[in-house]
């Protein structure tokens, strides 16, 4: 039995990871400023405790990442385009300074750490698919849209610098458009599901021709766990994403079909809605050859099936259906 700390353990990806790890009989600390989601009662998960704390608070963090810990999954972050535009300074503070605190504690205790990153680090590089060593292409520093990409890239820079200079035992995973139960209703899949299930038209951002590779939560968790357990993964970075390129229009169509929603879409002009602070990315596609070769991992859940599962879950969880987006 291992002792594992999951920062952000009550969030979307973190809560699913905690459930997966609890199934293995480990002692899990879900470290988060928020409580566990209502459909994850800790009394049903043996060995899991919730510690309320912020990664910005070094003393609170030191109390949970101690020499008795075997593994840390670092998932705490401020994420979501709505938050990039509304809270750019919070994005930088939490994702950079908070990550520095987590990495410092991991180094001091000698614990292995898996750092969650994002496909956003590649920016708007037009040369897809993106391999782990592809270049980053970003927009203006005056556009708040890029604060998240930059903050996560800095977190990666710190990670790899500590690996090379001080022997930090770390692995980075870059998620590509993860979706599924519990995701905040601020993303294309989760937002569209909530809207159609509450009788509202799904919002079509601009033309809907932008493409993404949507990754079901169970697949993302499997890739994360494999990255943590692979000796060959130390000091490495892995793309965790689907290989199926899908337009935003197509994914909204799948949501409408699975939910039985007959109405029209609600067009949204991002330029008019968000101004120059927002810039979209036309194509976001991972090269996952490294994850397949080193980790033996690939996505298994087709998009249609993942959307159906998520809709079924949403219908059974009114707390999510009618709760706040923030």
PyMOL commands that set and color helices and strands:
alter all, ss='L'
color gray80, all
select helices_A, chain A and resi 12-22+42-44+58-64+81-86+88-109+119-122+144-166+188-197+217-229+231-233+248-259+270-277+289-295+303-315+318-321
alter helices_A, ss='H'
color red, helices_A
select strands_A, chain A and resi 3-7+27-32+48-52+71-74+112-118+170-175+178-179+203-205+211-212+215-216+237-240+246-247+266-268
alter strands_A, ss='S'
color yellow, strands_A
deselect
rebuild
show_as cartoon
